[in-house]
Amino acid sequence: MDLQDSTADKGMGGYDEDTDSGEEVITVHPIHIPRLTFQTQPYVNECWPYHSPEHSLHSKASSASPSKEAPTERVSTSTFPAIIPLNVGGHLYMTRLSTLLKFSDSMLAAMFSGRHKIDKDKDGNFFLDSNGAVFALILEYLRYGTIPQTNNMTFLLFREANYYGLHELVERLQLKPEIATMAVKEAQRAQFPDYTLVKEEVIKVAMARATITRVGDVSIHAFRKDFKPKVVTFNPKHGCIIENAQVSIGPWDAPADEESFIRCLEQDLAEEGYTLRPHEGKKKCKYYFGQTCQKCIFKITILFD
């Protein structure tokens, strides 16, 4: 067979039509989705040693030093009834034991497993020290697998779901508008070093500077990257504009720039109830000696009217 015949037996372009060599290869990169993390105060008393979901109920004993005796768990002397009367923060509920045990890796299932003693109120109801109003939504989820439509209880439910170790519910709530918005905001703030401390410092400086006119101007030196001069004639002690700044933040490795930081800060202050003037554009240092100084400051103004 000559070259012409060989090419004729192949598809357009001279390659076999039956092979995958002509297919376009698409690479899908994983997307990082912001998540809201919530630090809860675990339910702890002298009768119930709380164990996080990452640890089994016997992890303390298994990880204890061989030279030390592991603490002994207090075991309930009686089994739980099929119908459980509950006093949750002063709200009374009645539910089946099987409902509380529905998710075996949850804190509720561990509490009512029979391995631990649960406090009771004066009427004999098992007592849980948490938000009693929201617990009705917890029971709805345990019974029917449903979660409420968007309302002002979503965050409270998210908090209680974390508290009780209901991981599937937590995952579903992460995609609710209220929680998703909070997660995005937290992810944005996390790009900037010591963001909360810097915000608090801005407020304190504004308060101090507003005592005469009730107008708190705060100059901020925000810099994503450190400025390093490239010429030997550059004088680092040239009276830079950043010497007028009361607050400084930077550097950071995240992609957000300085303007993004200022907008994030202003939005958070506004949401907390502060009245702000629109911030001015950044002011650059005017020093030049073989190279322009790249440092700059921003000004945020809080009005205390």
C-alpha positions as CSV (number, residue, x, y, z in Angstrom):
1,M,0.0,0.0,0.0
2,D,1.4,3.4,-1.0
3,L,1.3,6.5,1.1
4,Q,-1.8,7.8,-0.8
5,D,-3.8,4.6,0.0
6,S,-2.6,4.7,3.6
7,T,-3.9,8.3,4.0
8,A,-7.2,7.5,2.3
9,D,-7.9,4.8,5.0
10,K,-7.6,7.5,7.7
11,G,-9.9,10.3,8.6
12,M,-9.3,13.9,7.8
13,G,-6.0,15.1,9.1
14,G,-4.4,11.7,8.6
15,Y,-5.4,10.1,11.9
16,D,-7.7,7.2,12.6
17,E,-11.3,8.3,13.2
18,D,-11.8,5.5,15.7
19,T,-9.0,6.7,18.0
20,D,-9.2,9.3,20.7
21,S,-6.2,11.2,19.4
22,G,-8.4,13.9,17.9
23,E,-10.5,14.5,21.0
24,E,-10.1,17.8,23.0
25,V,-8.8,17.2,26.5
26,I,-10.5,19.4,29.1
27,T,-8.9,19.7,32.6
28,V,-11.3,20.6,35.4
29,H,-9.7,22.2,38.3
30,P,-11.3,21.9,41.7
31,I,-13.0,25.0,43.1
32,H,-12.5,26.1,46.7
33,I,-15.9,26.9,48.2
34,P,-15.8,29.1,51.2
35,R,-17.2,27.5,54.4
36,L,-18.4,29.1,57.6
37,T,-16.7,27.6,60.6
38,F,-18.4,28.0,63.9
39,Q,-16.7,27.5,67.3
40,T,-19.2,26.2,69.7
41,Q,-18.9,25.7,73.4
42,P,-19.4,22.0,73.9
43,Y,-22.0,20.6,76.4
44,V,-19.8,19.7,79.3
45,N,-20.7,18.9,82.9
46,E,-19.4,16.5,85.5
47,C,-21.6,13.8,84.1
48,W,-21.1,14.2,80.3
49,P,-17.6,14.4,78.9
50,Y,-18.1,15.8,75.4
51,H,-16.1,14.3,72.6
52,S,-15.8,16.0,69.2
53,P,-16.9,14.2,66.0
54,E,-13.2,13.7,65.1
55,H,-12.7,11.5,68.2
56,S,-14.4,8.4,69.3
57,L,-15.9,8.1,72.8
58,H,-12.9,6.1,73.8
59,S,-10.1,8.3,72.2
60,K,-9.0,9.7,75.6
61,A,-8.4,6.3,77.0
62,S,-6.6,5.0,73.8
63,S,-4.3,8.1,73.6
64,A,-3.5,8.3,77.3
65,S,0.1,7.7,78.5
66,P,0.7,4.1,79.6
67,S,2.0,5.4,82.9
68,K,-1.3,7.2,83.7
69,E,-4.7,5.6,84.2
70,A,-7.3,6.9,81.8
71,P,-10.3,8.6,83.5
72,T,-13.3,6.3,84.0
73,E,-16.6,7.3,82.2
74,R,-19.6,7.6,84.4
75,V,-22.1,5.1,83.1
76,S,-25.9,5.5,83.4
77,T,-27.4,3.0,85.8
78,S,-30.6,2.8,83.8
79,T,-31.6,2.5,80.2
80,F,-33.4,5.3,78.5
81,P,-37.2,4.9,77.9
82,A,-38.5,4.7,74.3
83,I,-40.2,8.1,74.7
84,I,-37.9,10.8,75.9
85,P,-39.2,13.9,77.8
86,L,-36.8,16.8,77.2
87,N,-36.4,20.2,78.8
88,V,-34.3,22.2,76.3
89,G,-33.4,25.6,77.8
90,G,-36.9,25.8,79.4
91,H,-38.8,24.5,76.4
92,L,-40.5,21.1,76.9
93,Y,-40.4,18.5,74.1
94,M,-41.4,14.8,73.8
95,T,-39.7,12.6,71.2
96,R,-38.7,9.0,70.6
97,L,-35.3,7.8,71.6
98,S,-34.8,6.5,68.1
99,T,-35.2,10.0,66.8
100,L,-32.4,11.3,69.0
101,L,-30.2,8.3,67.9
102,K,-30.9,8.8,64.2
103,F,-27.3,10.0,63.4
104,S,-24.9,7.8,65.2
105,D,-22.0,10.2,64.9
106,S,-23.8,13.1,66.4
107,M,-23.5,14.4,69.9
108,L,-27.2,13.7,70.6
109,A,-26.7,10.0,69.8
110,A,-23.7,9.8,72.1
111,M,-25.5,11.6,74.9
112,F,-28.5,9.2,74.7
113,S,-26.5,6.0,73.9
114,G,-26.7,4.8,77.5
115,R,-23.0,5.3,78.2
116,H,-23.5,8.6,80.0
117,K,-25.6,10.2,82.7
118,I,-27.8,13.1,81.5
119,D,-29.0,15.8,84.0
120,K,-32.7,15.9,84.8
121,D,-34.9,18.8,85.9
122,K,-37.1,18.7,89.0
123,D,-39.9,17.1,87.0
124,G,-37.7,14.3,85.6
125,N,-37.2,15.7,82.1
126,F,-33.8,15.2,80.6
127,F,-32.2,18.6,80.5
128,L,-30.2,20.1,77.5
129,D,-28.7,23.5,78.1
130,S,-29.1,25.1,74.6
131,N,-31.6,27.2,72.6
132,G,-35.0,25.7,73.3
133,A,-36.8,27.5,70.5
134,V,-34.4,26.4,67.8
135,F,-34.5,22.8,69.1
136,A,-37.9,22.5,67.5
137,L,-36.2,22.8,64.1
138,I,-33.6,20.2,65.1
139,L,-36.4,17.8,65.9
140,E,-38.1,18.6,62.6
141,Y,-34.9,17.7,60.8
142,L,-34.4,14.5,62.8
143,R,-37.9,13.4,62.2
144,Y,-38.4,14.4,58.5
145,G,-35.1,15.5,57.2
146,T,-36.5,18.9,56.4
147,I,-34.9,22.3,57.1
148,P,-36.8,25.6,57.2
149,Q,-37.1,28.1,54.3
150,T,-34.9,31.2,54.4
151,N,-35.7,33.1,57.6
152,N,-34.1,34.7,60.6
153,M,-33.6,31.3,62.3
154,T,-31.2,29.9,59.8
155,F,-28.0,31.1,61.6
156,L,-29.3,29.9,64.9
157,L,-30.1,26.5,63.4
158,F,-26.6,26.4,61.9
159,R,-25.1,27.2,65.3
160,E,-27.2,24.5,67.0
161,A,-26.5,21.9,64.3
162,N,-22.8,22.5,64.9
163,Y,-23.4,22.2,68.7
164,Y,-25.1,18.9,68.4
165,G,-22.7,17.5,65.8
166,L,-25.3,17.1,63.0
167,H,-22.8,17.2,60.2
168,E,-25.3,16.5,57.3
169,L,-27.5,19.4,58.4
170,V,-24.5,21.6,58.7
171,E,-23.5,20.8,55.1
172,R,-27.0,21.6,53.8
173,L,-27.2,24.8,55.7
174,Q,-23.8,25.9,54.3
175,L,-25.6,26.6,51.0
176,K,-28.4,28.7,52.5
177,P,-28.1,32.4,51.5
178,E,-27.5,33.6,55.0
179,I,-24.8,31.1,55.8
180,A,-23.2,31.3,52.3
181,T,-23.0,35.1,52.5
182,M,-21.4,34.9,55.9
183,A,-18.9,32.3,54.6
184,V,-17.9,34.5,51.6
185,K,-17.4,37.5,53.9
186,E,-15.3,35.5,56.3
187,A,-13.2,34.1,53.4
188,Q,-12.6,37.7,52.2
189,R,-11.6,38.9,55.7
190,A,-9.3,35.9,56.1
191,Q,-7.1,37.2,53.2
192,F,-5.9,40.1,55.4
193,P,-3.6,39.6,58.4
194,D,-5.1,40.3,61.8
195,Y,-8.2,41.7,60.2
196,T,-10.3,41.9,63.3
197,L,-7.6,43.6,65.3
198,V,-7.0,46.1,62.6
199,K,-10.7,46.9,62.3
200,E,-10.9,47.4,66.1
201,E,-7.8,49.7,66.0
202,V,-9.4,51.8,63.2
203,I,-12.5,52.2,65.4
204,K,-10.5,53.2,68.4
205,V,-8.4,55.7,66.5
206,A,-11.6,57.2,64.9
207,M,-13.2,57.6,68.3
208,A,-10.1,59.3,69.7
209,R,-9.8,61.7,66.7
210,A,-13.6,62.5,66.8
211,T,-13.7,64.0,70.3
212,I,-13.7,67.6,69.0
213,T,-15.7,67.5,65.8
214,R,-17.3,64.0,65.9
215,V,-15.5,63.3,62.7
216,G,-13.0,60.5,63.0
217,D,-10.4,60.5,60.1
218,V,-8.1,57.5,60.1
219,S,-5.2,57.2,57.7
220,I,-4.3,53.6,56.9
221,H,-1.1,52.3,55.4
222,A,-2.3,49.1,53.5
223,F,0.2,47.3,51.4
224,R,-0.1,43.9,49.8
225,K,3.6,43.7,49.0
226,D,6.6,45.2,50.7
227,F,8.2,48.0,48.7
228,K,11.9,47.4,48.2
229,P,13.9,50.1,46.4
230,K,16.1,49.0,43.5
231,V,18.5,51.9,43.4
232,V,21.2,52.5,45.9
233,T,20.6,56.3,46.0
234,F,17.0,55.8,47.3
235,N,16.8,57.3,50.8
236,P,14.6,55.1,53.0
237,K,14.3,58.0,55.6
238,H,12.8,60.5,53.2
239,G,9.8,61.6,55.2
240,C,7.4,59.1,53.6
241,I,3.7,59.8,53.5
242,I,3.1,56.6,55.5
243,E,4.5,58.4,58.6
244,N,1.1,60.1,58.7
245,A,-0.8,56.8,59.0
246,Q,-2.3,55.8,62.3
247,V,-3.0,52.1,61.3
248,S,-0.9,49.8,59.2
249,I,-1.7,46.4,57.6
250,G,0.3,44.2,55.3
251,P,1.8,42.4,53.6
252,W,-0.4,39.5,52.5
253,D,-0.2,36.7,50.0
254,A,-3.9,36.6,49.0
255,P,-4.9,38.0,45.6
256,A,-7.1,40.8,47.1
257,D,-5.5,44.3,46.6
258,E,-5.4,47.3,48.9
259,E,-8.6,48.8,47.5
260,S,-10.4,45.4,48.3
261,F,-9.2,45.6,51.9
262,I,-10.6,49.2,52.3
263,R,-13.9,48.3,50.7
264,C,-14.2,45.2,52.9
265,L,-13.4,47.3,56.0
266,E,-15.9,50.0,55.1
267,Q,-18.7,47.4,54.3
268,D,-18.1,45.7,57.7
269,L,-18.2,49.0,59.6
270,A,-21.4,50.1,57.8
271,E,-23.1,46.8,58.6
272,E,-22.2,47.2,62.2
273,G,-24.0,50.6,62.2
274,Y,-21.3,53.1,61.7
275,T,-21.8,56.1,59.3
276,L,-19.0,56.6,56.9
277,R,-18.0,59.1,54.3
278,P,-16.9,57.6,51.0
279,H,-13.2,57.0,51.3
280,E,-10.8,59.1,49.3
281,G,-8.5,57.6,46.6
282,K,-5.2,56.5,47.8
283,K,-2.5,59.1,48.3
284,K,0.9,58.2,47.0
285,C,4.2,59.3,48.4
286,K,5.8,62.0,46.2
287,Y,9.4,61.2,47.0
288,Y,11.6,60.5,44.0
289,F,15.4,59.9,43.8
290,G,16.3,57.5,41.1
291,Q,13.0,55.7,41.8
292,T,9.5,56.7,42.9
293,C,8.4,55.6,46.3
294,Q,5.6,53.2,45.9
295,K,4.0,53.5,49.3
296,C,0.6,55.1,49.9
297,I,-2.1,55.7,52.4
298,F,-5.9,55.5,52.5
299,K,-8.3,57.6,54.6
300,I,-11.5,56.3,56.2
301,T,-13.8,58.7,57.9
302,I,-16.3,57.6,60.6
303,L,-19.0,60.1,61.6
304,F,-20.2,60.0,65.2
305,D,-23.4,62.0,64.8
